[in-house]
Amino acid sequence: MIEDITLGKVKVNGKKYIKDIMILGERVKLWEREGAFVLEPDELQEALWAQPEVIIIGTGFRSYFFVPYEVRDFFKAQGIHVIVDNTANACKLYNDISAVKRTVAALKITE
């Protein structure tokens, strides 16, 4: 469960993170990316291992992070519902949806 989120910090299951993260079921890992403001399709391949029904992508607090339609379409073709929103909203949605569906979150916790 995401307990707290502020610009540059997120607290998940009692542990604080100061970098972008992915929540893959019960596991939280740092989301180390090469690019700055555009998500590349292969950057979320690991999310498939969790066999999610839903993937939530947090685009930062000011939504500077862009998620191309080819990324969204890739997951939709796998039967995975895709939600893209600013990180604050994405965290709220994750807490609500993950209680009832297998959900993965990829969260930019910066800008």
Secondary structure as UniProt FT lines:
FT   STRAND          2..6
FT   TURN            7..8
FT   STRAND          9..12
FT   TURN            13..14
FT   STRAND          15..17
FT   STRAND          21..24
FT   TURN            25..26
FT   STRAND          27..30
FT   HELIX           41..50
FT   STRAND          54..59
FT   TURN            61..62
FT   HELIX           69..77
FT   TURN            78..79
FT   STRAND          81..85
FT   HELIX           87..97
FT   TURN            98..100
FT   STRAND          103..108
//
